Amino acid sequence: MVLISRFVFGPVYSRRLGRSLGVNNIPYKTCSYSCIYCQLGRTTNYGVVRRCFYSWTDVIKDITDFLRVFKDDVDYVTFVPDGEPTLDSCIGKVVEYVKKEFNVRVAVLTNTSLLWLNDVRSDLMQVDYISVKVDTVDEGVWRVLNRPYPTLKLEDILNGVIEFSKGFKGVLVSETMLIHGVNTNVKYYEGIANFLSRLGLHKVYISIPIRPPAESYVKPPLENEVIEAYETFSRILSPERVELLNIPEPPPKA
């Protein structure tokens, strides 16, 4: 049985997280990026200023109501809203309450754009599972692919991710979206993989767009591009840590 309330939905099965309660703590399409591949379309509420968009007690009430019913069937409470979850300045309060009152694991899926901020890193330190988005380490590609809010700087973001990884004690994974003709060549793969190798990641996920993207010109990578990315990441990061999402495993070499 899956239920939906104002702020919570689930439980739903996740390949990475098992049975998860999703928390939607951000208004629709409120984000610091407007990624060309986003399945929700272009960002309509664009910014980087953190604030409490909703009463954090209202969010907690919804989570509490769900956990009273589903706690024994839930592996994670996961912040995966229709926007960037760390824009919510109340996320730390909600996470702290959920962990204290219910002793349940919490996950956050973030685009990483605000990890250069001390308060964001502090809020996320108490989380059990973090997925960081790293589609590129090239400034030009980043601006084309993720279309960040104009004041953001990729160097600051990458340094923030490194700083966060040094102190984070939970499970840290990454996800990289491949878009044909944008970030699909060996030079880009090597740059991403070399950066990720500095983070002590548990898993490195490679994904492709499988739902209609924000921009009609977005194309998924070719099969050989996926294989090349997988092999490059595996060479630099080790095959045990690299996994493909939403796409078949590449065939073994003869």
N, C-alpha and C positions, 0 to 999 in steps of 0.2 A: 504493500500500500504506500502510495506517494501522496503527500499533502503539500499544499501551497498556502502560505499566509502572506502578509504584507512584506515581511523581511526574510522569511525562511521557506525552503522547499526541500522535499526529500522524505525519507532517505533515498538516494540514488546510488547506483553502483558506479564506481570509478576504478579504472584499471590500476591507477597508481595508489589510490587511497582506500580501496574497499568500499564499504557502505558509508556514505557521507551525507550529512545535513548541510545544504548550501545556505549561506548567509548573503543576502543582497543589501549591503549597508550603504550603497551609493545610488543616487538618482540615475535614471536611464541615460547612458552615453555621457556621463560626467567623467572626463579623463584628461590626462596630461599628454596623451598621444592621440593621433588619429590614423592608426595603422591602415595601410592600403588594403590589407587582407582581412580586416575585422569583419566578423560575421554579423555584427550589429549595425553596420553602416558607418558613415562618417560621424565623428564626435560632434555633438551639438552644444555641450557645456564644457568648454575648453579652458583649462587652467591648471595652476600648480599650488594655489593657496589652500592649505588644509583648514577644515572646519567640521563641526558636527552637523551633518546634513539632517539628521533626525535625532530625536531624543534617545540617548543611549539606553535609557531605562525601558523605552518601548521596544527597542531591538532585543534587549535581554529578556523581556517578557515573552516575545515570540519564541526565542530560543528555548527558554525554560519550558514553555508549553509543549514544544516538540520533544524535548528531552525527557519529560515526564512520561511520554508515550513510547518513545523509541530508544531510550538510552542504551538498553541492552543490545540493540541492533545497530548501533552506530559506532564506526571506527574513528571518524573525525567529524568535527564541526569545521566547515571549510568556508572561508571568505572568498567568494568567487562571484562578485557582483557584475552588473552591466556597466562597468567602468573600472577605474583604478581604486582598489580598496584602501590604499594608504592615504588617499586624499581625506579620508575620514579621521579627524583628529581625536575621535572618541574610540577608535578601534582598540587602543590599549586597555581602556577601562572594560570594554566588553570581553576581551580575551581574558583578562585577569579574573573577572567574575566567573566566566564559564569554567575555567580551569579550577578555580577554588571551590565552587559550589558543586560541580558535577564530576570533577576528576576525569574529564574527557580530553582527548587530544585535539589540538586545534591546528589547522592548516591555513596558509594564506598563499594565494597565487597572485604575484605582483609583476608589473612590467618593469620594475626596478628603478623607474625614473626619479623616485624621491628618496632613494637610499643614501644620497649624499647628505641628507638632513639628519642631524643628531637625534631629533625627537622621533623620527620614523624608525631609525635603527633601534632606538630604545624600546619603542612599542613592539617591535617584531622579535626582540631577543627572547621573549617569554613564549613564543610560538613553538610548536613541536615540529612542524614541517613547513618549509618555505620553498616555493618554486620561483626562481628568478628568470625573467625573460632576457635573453641576450641573442638578438638576431644578427648583430654585426658589431664590430669594433671599429668600423670605418665611418668617419664623420659624414662624408657625402652620402654613403649608402643609408646610414641611419636617418638622415633628413628626408630621403626619398621614401624609405620603407616604413618607418614609424611615424613620420611627420610630427615631431615633438613640438610642444609649446615653445615659442620662440626664445624664451629666456633660458631654457635648459641647455646644458653643456654636456656632451657625451663623456668627456674626460672626467668631469666631476662625478657623473653617475658610476662609471667604471671603478673609480677610486673608492666610491661609497660602497659598492658591492664587495670589493676586496676588504675594506675595513670591517664591514658587517661579518664577513665570513671568518674573520680572525677570532671573533668572540662568540659566534653562534654555536650553541651546543646541541641543537636539534638536527633533523634531517634536512640537508640543503641539496636541492636538485636544480637543474637548469633546463630551459626549453628554448630551442632555436627553430624558428619558422623559415623554411626555404621557399623563395619565390623565384621562379624562372626568370633569368635575365637581370636580376637585381642583386642577389647575394649568392649566386651559384657559380663559383669558380674556386679552384684550389687555393688561390691566394687568400680569399675571404675565409674559407674553411680553416686554413691554418691559423689565421689571425684569431678567429673565434676560439678554436681549440686551445691555442697557446694561452689565451686569457683565462679560459675556464680551468686550465690545469693549475692555476694559482689559487683556486677557491676551495679545494678539499671537498669536492662534490661527491655525494653518494651515487647519483645517477645523472647522466647527460642525455636529454631527450631531443631527438630531431623530429620535426613535424612538418606537414604540408597542409595547405588549405583544402578542406574537404566540403565546406559549405560556401554558399555564394558570398563573395567578398565585397568590401565597401566599394571597390573600383572594378569595373568590368574588364579592364585590361590585365588584371592580375591572373597569372597562369601558374599552375603547380610545376614543380621541377620535373625534368625528364628523368626517366628511370636511371640512366647512367649518371646523372647529377646527384641523385639520392645515394647511389652506390658509392660514388666518389666522396661524398660528404661523410658517409658512414665509415669508409675505410680511412679517411684522413683523421676523423675524430678518434677512431679506434687506435690508430697508430700513435697518436699523441697522448691519448687519455686512457688507453687500454680497452679492449673489446668488452670486458665485463661491466664497464661503467656506461657504455653507450647503448642506447635503445631507440628504436624507431616507433613513433606513435602514429596510428591511423594509416600505416602503410605496411606492406608485406616486408618481411626480412629479406635482405639481399641474398641471392643464391650463393652457395659456397664456391670458392675458387676451385678450379679443376686442379 
